[in-house]
């Protein structure tokens, strides 16, 4: 296992443990989750909500939802950052709808990879679909499969992923995008 993967595994385990502590009403753990994830989640909120004030409001709502829903997090299913990003994405979309903005405007603030990832997350919400998702993921070319697993299950950034896979940044982004398109096609065909 590469050092970068080991570091990602350690970060994932630490964040999972913190979320489990939040589920037991540990406020210090929530503060630690905030410290480790707020910048990334703020970016998700900002891309969708479209302005800084709205992103600030949405981010507060996100951590309230994390506090209330931490007991629902299942570390066996996926990475904690994936779970947190899904909460942020959904909270931002709810904010956009509540404030009378057209949901189509969300596409202007989310790149194709994020939109496809969001669709995949929505599909992952149902337990019955988990096996289908992993079957479809297993059918992808190995480089696409590994890129998606490292990015979405282990929470690696694009640059960390490029380093871990010893490939140019553009190549890893391309693998993720193509893999997500293929994953979505597989899920929609079944």
VONU-990737 format. One record per atom (N, C-alpha, C, O, CB): y negated, z negated, x negated. Coordinates in steps of 0.1 Angstrom, whole numbers, padded with zeros to 4 digits, always signed. Glycine has a CB too. Layout:
YZX;...
***
This chain:
+0012+0000-0008;+0000+0000+0000;-0012+0000-0009;-0013-0007-0019;+0000-0012+0010;-0022+0008-0006;-0034+0009-0014;-0043-0003-0012;-0042-0009-0001;-0042+0022-0010;-0052-0007-0021;-0061-0018-0020;-0070-0017-0007;-0072-0027-0001;-0069-0019-0032;-0074-0005-0005;-0083-0003+0007;-0075-0006+0020;-0081-0012+0029;-0088+0012+0008;-0063-0002+0021;-0055-0005+0033;-0052-0020+0034;-0052-0026+0044;-0041+0003+0032;-0050-0026+0022;-0048-0041+0022;-0060-0048+0027;-0059-0057+0035;-0044-0046+0008;-0072-0043+0022;-0084-0049+0026;-0087-0047+0041;-0091-0057+0048;-0096-0043+0019;-0083-0035+0046;-0085-0033+0061;-0075-0042+0069;-0079-0047+0079;-0082-0018+0064;-0063-0043+0064;-0053-0052+0070;-0058-0067+0071;-0057-0073+0081;-0040-0052+0063;-0064-0071+0060;-0069-0085+0059;-0081-0086+0069;-0082-0097+0076;-0074-0088+0044;-0090-0077+0069;-0101-0077+0078;-0097-0077+0093;-0102-0085+0101;-0111-0066+0076;-0087-0069+0095;-0081-0068+0109;-0075-0081+0113;-0077-0086+0124;-0071-0057+0110;-0067-0087+0104;-0060-0100+0107;-0071-0111+0109;-0069-0119+0118;-0051-0104+0096;-0081-0111+0101;-0091-0121+0102;-0099-0120+0115;-0101-0130+0122;-0101-0120+0090;-0102-0108+0119;-0110-0106+0131;-0101-0109+0143;-0105-0114+0153;-0115-0091+0132;-0088-0105+0143;-0079-0109+0153;-0078-0124+0155;-0078-0129+0166;-0064-0103+0150;-0077-0131+0144;-0076-0146+0145;-0089-0151+0151;-0088-0161+0158;-0074-0151+0131;-0100-0146+0147;-0113-0151+0153;-0113-0148+0168;-0118-0157+0175;-0125-0144+0146;-0109-0137+0172;-0109-0134+0187;-0100-0143+0194;-0103-0148+0205;-0105-0119+0189;-0088-0146+0188;-0079-0156+0194;-0086-0170+0195;-0083-0177+0204;-0066-0157+0186;-0094-0173+0185;-0101-0186+0186;-0112-0186+0196;-0114-0196+0203;-0107-0190+0172;-0118-0174+0198;-0128-0173+0209;-0121-0175+0222;-0127-0181+0231;-0135-0159+0208;-0109-0170+0224;-0102-0172+0236;-0099-0187+0239;-0097-0191+0251;-0088-0165+0235;-0100-0195+0229;-0099-0210+0231;-0112-0216+0231;-0113-0229+0229;-0090-0216+0219;-0123-0209+0234;-0136-0213+0236;-0143-0219+0223;-0150-0229+0224;-0137-0224+0246;-0140-0213+0212;-0145-0217+0199;-0158-0209+0197;-0158-0197+0193;-0135-0214+0188;-0170-0215+0198;-0183-0209+0197;-0185-0204+0182;-0191-0194+0180;-0194-0218+0201;-0180-0212+0173;-0182-0208+0159;-0175-0195+0156;-0179-0187+0148;-0177-0219+0149;-0163-0193+0162;-0156-0181+0160;-0163-0169+0166;-0163-0158+0161;-0142-0182+0167;-0170-0171+0178;-0178-0161+0184;-0189-0157+0175;-0192-0145+0173;-0183-0165+0198;-0195-0167+0169;-0206-0164+0159;-0201-0156+0147;-0208-0146+0143;-0213-0177+0154;-0189-0159+0143;-0183-0152+0132;-0180-0137+0136;-0182-0128+0128;-0170-0159+0127;-0174-0136+0148;-0172-0122+0153;-0185-0114+0154;-0185-0103+0150;-0165-0123+0167;-0195-0121+0159;-0208-0114+0159;-0213-0110+0146;-0217-0098+0144;-0219-0123+0166;-0212-0119+0136;-0217-0116+0122;-0209-0104+0116;-0215-0096+0109;-0215-0128+0113;-0197-0103+0119;-0188-0092+0113;-0189-0079+0121;-0186-0068+0115;-0174-0097+0113;-0193-0079+0133;-0192-0067+0141;-0205-0062+0148;-0205-0051+0153;-0182-0069+0152;-0215-0070+0148;-0227-0067+0156;-0234-0054+0151;-0238-0046+0160;-0237-0078+0155;-0234-0051+0138;-0240-0038+0134;-0233-0026+0139;-0239-0017+0144;-0241-0038+0118;-0220-0026+0138;-0212-0015+0143;-0213-0014+0159;-0215-0003+0164;-0197-0017+0140;-0212-0025+0166;-0213-0024+0180;-0227-0021+0185;-0229-0014+0195;-0209-0038+0186;-0237-0025+0178;-0251-0021+0181;-0252-0006+0180;-0259+0000+0188;-0261-0028+0171;-0246+0000+0170;-0246+0015+0168;-0240+0022+0180;-0245+0032+0185;-0239+0019+0156;-0229+0016+0185;-0222+0022+0197;-0232+0021+0209;-0233+0031+0216;-0209+0015+0200;-0237+0010+0211;-0247+0008+0222;-0259+0016+0221;-0263+0022+0231;-0251-0007+0223;-0264+0018+0209;-0276+0026+0207;-0274+0041+0210;-0282+0047+0217;-0282+0024+0193;-0263+0046+0205;-0259+0060+0208;-0258+0063+0222;-0262+0074+0227;-0246+0064+0200;-0253+0054+0230;-0251+0056+0244;-0263+0053+0253;-0267+0061+0261;-0239+0048+0249;-0269+0041+0250;-0281+0037+0258;-0293+0045+0254;-0302+0047+0263;-0283+0022+0256;-0294+0049+0242;-0305+0058+0238;-0318+0052+0233;-0326+0059+0227;-0308+0066+0249;-0319+0038+0234;-0331+0032+0228;-0328+0018+0224;-0318+0012+0228;-0343+0032+0238;-0336+0013+0215;-0333+0000+0208;-0333-0012+0218;-0324-0021+0217;-0343-0002+0197;-0343-0012+0227;-0344-0024+0236;-0331-0024+0245;-0326-0035+0247;-0357-0022+0245;-0327-0012+0250;-0315-0012+0258;-0303-0016+0250;-0295-0023+0255;-0314+0003+0264;-0302-0011+0238;-0291-0015+0229;-0290-0030+0227;-0279-0035+0227;-0291-0007+0216;-0302-0036+0225;-0302-0051+0224;-0297-0058+0236;-0289-0067+0235;-0316-0055+0221;-0301-0053+0248;-0297-0059+0260;-0281-0057+0262;-0274-0066+0266;-0304-0053+0272;-0277-0045+0259;-0263-0042+0261;-0254-0050+0251;-0244-0056+0255;-0260-0027+0259;-0259-0052+0239;-0252-0059+0229;-0250-0074+0233;-0239-0080+0231;-0259-0059+0216;-0260-0080+0239;-0259-0093+0245;-0247-0094+0255;-0239-0103+0255;-0272-0098+0251;-0247-0084+0264;-0237-0083+0274;-0223-0082+0268;-0213-0087+0273;-0240-0072+0284;-0222-0074+0257;-0210-0072+0251;-0204-0085+0246;-0192-0088+0248;-0212-0062+0239;-0212-0093+0239;-0206-0106+0234;-0203-0116+0245;-0195-0125+0244;-0216-0112+0224;-0210-0115+0256;-0207-0123+0268;-0193-0119+0273;-0185-0127+0277;-0218-0122+0279;-0191-0106+0274;-0178-0101+0278;-0167-0104+0268;-0156-0108+0272;-0178-0085+0280;-0170-0104+0255;-0160-0108+0245;-0156-0123+0248;-0145-0126+0247;-0165-0106+0231;-0166-0131+0250;-0164-0146+0253;-0155-0147+0265;-0145-0155+0265;-0177-0153+0255;-0157-0140+0275;-0150-0141+0288;-0136-0134+0287;-0127-0138+0295;-0158-0136+0299;-0134-0124+0279;-0122-0116+0279;-0113-0118+0267;-0103-0111+0266;-0126-0102+0281;-0117-0126+0258;-0110-0127+0245;-0095-0130+0247;-0087-0126+0239;-0116-0138+0236;-0091-0137+0257;-0077-0140+0260;-0069-0128+0264;-0057-0128+0263;-0076-0150+0271;-0076-0117+0267;-0069-0104+0271;-0066-0096+0258;-0058-0086+0259;-0078-0096+0280;-0072-0099+0247;-0070-0091+0235;-0055-0093+0230;-0050-0104+0229;-0080-0095+0224;-0049-0081+0227;-0035-0081+0223;-0035-0075+0209;-0035-0063+0208;-0025-0074+0232;-0034-0083+0198;-0034-0077+0185;-0022-0068+0182;-0022-0060+0172;-0034-0088+0174;-0011-0069+0189;+0001-0061+0187;-0002-0046+0192;+0004-0037+0188;+0013-0066+0195;-0012-0045+0201;-0015-0032+0207;-0024-0023+0198;-0022-0011+0196;-0021-0033+0220;-0034-0029+0192;-0044-0022+0185;-0053-0031+0177;-0052-0043+0177;-0052-0013+0194;-0062-0025+0170;-0071-0033+0161;-0082-0040+0169;-0086-0035+0180;-0077-0024+0150;-0087-0051+0164;-0097-0058+0172;-0110-0050+0173;-0117-0051+0182;-0100-0071+0165;-0113-0042+0162;-0125-0034+0163;-0124-0023+0173;-0135-0020+0179;-0128-0028+0149;-0113-0018+0175;-0111-0008+0186;-0113-0014+0200;-0120-0008+0208;-0096-0002+0186;-0108-0026+0202;-0110-0034+0214;-0125-0037+0216;-0130-0035+0227;-0102-0047+0214;-0131-0041+0206;-0146-0045+0207;-0154-0032+0209;-0164-0033+0217;-0150-0052+0194;-0151-0021+0203;-0158-0009+0205;-0157-0004+0219;-0166+0002+0225;-0154+0002+0195;-0145-0005+0225;-0143-0001+0239;-0151-0010+0248;-0157-0004+0258;-0128-0003+0242;-0152-0023+0246;-0161-0031+0254;-0175-0027+0253;-0182-0025+0263;-0159-0046+0250;-0180-0024+0241;-0194-0020+0238;-0196-0006+0245;-0207-0005+0252;-0197-0018+0223;-0187+0003+0244;-0189+0016+0250;-0190+0015+0265;-0199+0021+0271;-0177+0025+0246;-0181+0008+0271;-0181+0006+0285;-0193-0001+0290;-0198+0002+0301;-0168-0001+0290;-0197-0012+0283;-0210-0019+0287;-0222-0010+0286;-0230-0010+0295;-0212-0031+0278;-0223-0001+0276;-0234+0008+0275;-0234+0018+0286;-0244+0021+0292;-0234+0015+0261;-0222+0023+0289;-0221+0033+0300;-0225+0026+0313;-0232+0032+0322;-0207+0039+0301;-0221+0014+0316;-0225+0007+0328;-0240+0005+0328;-0246+0006+0339;-0218-0007+0328;-0246+0002+0317;-0261+0000+0316;-0267+0013+0320;-0277+0013+0328;-0265-0004+0302;-0263+0025+0314;-0268+0038+0317;-0268+0040+0332;-0277+0045+0338;-0261+0049+0309;-0256+0038+0338;-0255+0040+0353;-0264+0031+0361;-0270+0035+0370;-0240+0038+0357;-0264+0018+0357;-0272+0008+0364;-0287+0012+0364;-0294+0009+0374;-0270-0006+0359;-0292+0017+0353;-0306+0020+0352;-0309+0035+0356;-0320+0040+0353;-0310+0018+0338;-0300+0041+0363;-0304+0054+0370;-0304+0066+0360;-0309+0076+0364;-0316+0053+0376;-0299+0064+0349;-0299+0076+0340;-0286+0084+0343;-0276+0078+0348;-0299+0072+0325;-0287+0097+0341;-0276+0105+0344;-0265+0102+0333;-0268+0102+0321;-0279+0120+0344;-0253+0100+0338;-0242+0098+0328;-0240+0109+0319;-0234+0108+0308;-0229+0095+0336;-0244+0121+0323;-0244+0133+0314;-0252+0131+0301;-0249+0137+0291;-0248+0145+0321;-0262+0123+0302;-0271+0120+0291;-0263+0113+0280;-0267+0114+0268;-0283+0112+0295;-0252+0106+0283;-0244+0099+0273;-0239+0109+0263;-0238+0105+0251;-0233+0091+0280;-0235+0120+0267;-0230+0130+0258;-0240+0134+0247;-0236+0138+0236;-0226+0143+0265;-0253+0133+0250;-0263+0136+0240;-0264+0125+0229;-0269+0128+0218;-0277+0137+0247;-0258+0114+0231;-0259+0103+0222;-0245+0099+0215;-0244+0090+0207;-0264+0090+0228;-0235+0107+0219;-0222+0104+0214;-0216+0117+0208;-0216+0127+0215;-0212+0098+0225;-0211+0116+0195;-0206+0128+0190;-0192+0131+0196;-0186+0122+0202;-0205+0128+0175;-0187+0143+0195;-0174+0147+0201;-0163+0137+0197;-0155+0134+0206;-0171+0161+0197;-0162+0133+0185;-0152+0124+0181;-0152+0111+0189;-0142+0106+0193;-0153+0121+0166;-0164+0105+0191;-0165+0093+0198;-0161+0095+0213;-0155+0086+0219;-0179+0087+0197;-0165+0106+0219;-0162+0109+0232;-0147+0110+0234;-0141+0105+0244;-0170+0122+0237;-0141+0118+0225;-0126+0119+0226;-0119+0106+0224;-0109+0103+0230;-0122+0130+0216;-0124+0098+0214;-0119+0085+0212;-0120+0076+0224;-0111+0069+0228;-0126+0078+0200;-0132+0077+0231;-0134+0069+0243;-0124+0073+0254;-0118+0064+0261;-0148+0071+0248;-0121+0086+0255;-0112+0090+0265;-0098+0085+0262;-0090+0081+0270;-0112+0106+0266;-0094+0085+0249;-0081+0080+0244;-0080+0065+0247;-0070+0061+0252;-0079+0083+0229;-0091+0058+0245;-0091+0044+0248;-0089+0041+0263;-0081+0032+0267;-0104+0037+0243;-0095+0049+0271;-0093+0047+0286;-0079+0049+0289;-0073+0042+0298;-0103+0056+0293;-0073+0059+0283;-0059+0062+0286;-0050+0051+0281;-0039+0048+0287;-0054+0075+0279;-0054+0044+0270;-0046+0034+0264;-0046+0021+0273;-0038+0012+0270;-0050+0031+0250;-0055+0020+0282;-0057+0008+0290;-0044+0004+0298;-0042-0008+0300;-0068+0009+0299;-0036+0013+0302;-0025+0010+0310;-0012+0009+0301;-0010+0017+0292;-0022+0021+0320;-0005-0002+0303;+0007-0005+0294;+0017+0007+0295;+0023+0010+0285;+0013-0018+0299;+0019+0013+0307;+0029+0023+0309;+0026+0035+0301;+0035+0043+0297;+0029+0027+0324;+0013+0037+0297;+0009+0049+0289;+0010+0047+0274;+0009+0057+0267;-0005+0053+0293;+0012+0035+0270;+0012+0032+0255;+0023+0040+0248;+0020+0046+0238;+0015+0017+0253;+0035+0040+0254;+0046+0048+0247;+0043+0062+0246;+0045+0069+0236;+0059+0046+0255;+0037+0068+0257;+0033+0082+0257;+0023+0085+0246;+0024+0095+0239;+0028+0086+0271;+0013+0076+0245;+0003+0078+0234;+0009+0078+0220;+0006+0086+0212;-0008+0067+0235;+0018+0068+0218;+0024+0068+0205;+0034+0079+0202;+0035+0084+0191;+0031+0054+0203;+0040+0084+0213;+0048+0096+0211;+0040+0108+0208;+0043+0116+0199;+0056+0099+0225;+0029+0109+0215;+0020+0121+0212;+0013+0119+0198;+0012+0129+0190;+0008+0121+0222;+0010+0107+0194;+0004+0105+0181;+0015+0108+0170;+0011+0114+0160;+0000+0090+0179;+0027+0105+0173;+0038+0108+0163;+0041+0123+0162;+0046+0128+0152;+0051+0102+0167;+0036+0131+0172;+0038+0146+0171;+0027+0153+0163;+0029+0165+0160;+0039+0151+0185;+0017+0146+0160;+0006+0152+0152;+0010+0154+0138;+0019+0148+0133;-0007+0143+0152;+0003+0164+0131;+0006+0165+0117;+0003+0152+0110;-0005+0144+0114;-0003+0176+0111;+0011+0149+0099;+0010+0136+0093;-0004+0132+0088;-0008+0120+0089;+0019+0135+0081;-0012+0142+0083;-0025+0138+0078;-0034+0134+0090;-0043+0125+0089;-0031+0150+0070;-0033+0141+0101;-0041+0138+0113;-0037+0124+0118;-0045+0116+0122;-0039+0149+0124;-0024+0122+0119;-0018+0110+0124;-0023+0098+0116;-0028+0088+0121;-0003+0110+0124;-0022+0099+0102;-0026+0088+0094;-0041+0086+0095;-0045+0074+0095;-0022+0092+0079;-0049+0096+0095;-0064+0095+0097;-0067+0087+0109;-0076+0078+0109;-0071+0108+0096;-0061+0091+0120;-0064+0084+0133;-0059+0070+0133;-0067+0061+0137;-0057+0092+0145;-0048+0067+0128;-0043+0053+0127;-0052+0045+0118;-0055+0033+0122;-0029+0053+0121;-0056+0050+0107;-0065+0042+0098;-0078+0040+0104;-0084+0029+0103;-0066+0049+0084;-0084+0050+0111;-0097+0049+0116;-0097+0040+0129;-0106+0032+0130;-0102+0063+0120;-0088+0043+0138;-0089+0036+0151;-0080+0023+0152;-0084+0014+0160;-0085+0045+0162;-0070+0023+0145;-0061+0011+0146;-0065+0001+0135;-0064-0011+0137;-0047+0015+0145;-0069+0006+0123;-0072-0003+0112;-0087-0005+0111;-0092-0014+0103;-0066+0002+0100;-0095+0003+0118;-0110+0001+0118;-0117+0006+0106;-0128+0002+0103;-0113-0013+0120;-0111+0015+0098;-0118+0020+0086;-0129+0030+0090;-0128+0037+0100;-0108+0028+0077;-0140+0029+0083;-0151+0038+0085;-0146+0052+0080;-0136+0053+0073;-0164+0033+0079;-0154+0062+0083;-0151+0076+0078;-0151+0076+0062;-0142+0082+0056;-0161+0086+0083;-0161+0069+0056;-0161+0069+0041;-0149+0061+0036;-0144+0065+0025;-0174+0063+0037;-0146+0050+0042;-0134+0042+0037;-0121+0050+0039;-0113+0050+0030;-0133+0029+0045;-0121+0057+0050;-0109+0066+0052;-0108+0077+0042;-0097+0079+0037;-0110+0072+0066;-0119+0083+0038;-0119+0094+0028;-0114+0088+0015;-0106+0095+0008;-0133+0100+0027;-0119+0076+0012;-0115+0070-0001;-0100+0066-0001;-0093+0069-0010;-0123+0057-0004;-0095+0061+0010;-0081+0057+0011;-0072+0068+0011;-0061+0068+0005;-0079+0049+0024;-0076+0080+0016;-0068+0092+0017;-0070+0101+0005;-0064+0111+0004;-0070+0099+0030;-0080+0098-0003;-0083+0106-0015;-0086+0120-0011;-0082+0130-0017;-0071+0106-0025;-0095+0121-0001;-0099+0134+0004;-0114+0134+0007;-0120+0124+0008;-0091+0138+0017;-0120+0146+0007;-0135+0147+0010;-0138+0141+0024;-0129+0142+0033;-0140+0161+0009;-0150+0136+0026;-0154+0130+0038;-0153+0140+0050;-0148+0137+0061;-0168+0125+0037;-0157+0152+0048;-0157+0163+0058;-0143+0166+0062;-0140+0168+0074;-0163+0175+0053;-0133+0165+0053;-0119+0168+0056;-0114+0157+0065;-0107+0160+0075;-0111+0169+0043;-0117+0145+0062;-0111+0134+0070;-0117+0134+0084;-0110+0132+0094;-0114+0120+0064;-0130+0137+0085;-0136+0138+0098;-0130+0149+0106;-0127+0148+0118;-0152+0141+0097;-0127+0160+0100;-0121+0172+0106;-0107+0168+0111;-0103+0172+0122;-0120+0184+0096;-0099+0161+0103;-0086+0157+0107;-0086+0148+0119;-0078+0149+0128;-0079+0149+0095;-0096+0139+0119;-0097+0130+0131;-0101+0138+0143;-0094+0136+0154;-0108+0119+0128;-0110+0146+0142;-0115+0154+0154;-0103+0163+0159;-0101+0163+0171;-0127+0163+0150;-0097+0170+0150;-0085+0179+0154;-0074+0171+0160;-0068+0175+0170;-0080+0187+0142;-0071+0159+0154;-0060+0151+0158;-0063+0145+0172;-0054+0145+0181;-0058+0139+0149;-0076+0142+0175;-0080+0137+0188;-0079+0147+0199;-0075+0145+0210;-0094+0131+0188;-0083+0159+0195;-0081+0171+0204;-0067+0173+0208;-0063+0175+0219;-0088+0184+0198;-0058+0173+0197;-0044+0175+0200;-0038+0163+0208;-0030+0165+0217;-0036+0177+0186;-0042+0151+0205;-0037+0139+0212;-0041+0140+0226;-0033+0138+0235;-0043+0126+0205;-0054+0144+0229;-0058+0145+0243;-0050+0156+0250;-0046+0154+0262;-0073+0148+0244;-0048+0167+0243;-0040+0178+0250;-0026+0174+0253;-0021+0177+0264;-0040+0190+0240;-0020+0166+0244;-0006+0161+0246;-0006+0152+0258;+0003+0153+0266;-0001+0154+0234;-0016+0143+0258;-0016+0133+0269;-0018+0139+0283;-0013+0135+0293;-0027+0122+0266;-0027+0150+0283;-0030+0156+0295;-0019+0165+0300;-0017+0168+0312;-0042+0165+0294;-0010+0170+0291;+0001+0179+0295;+0013+0171+0301;+0020+0177+0308;+0005+0187+0283;+0014+0159+0298;+0025+0151+0303;+0023+0146+0317;+0032+0139+0322;+0029+0140+0294;
***
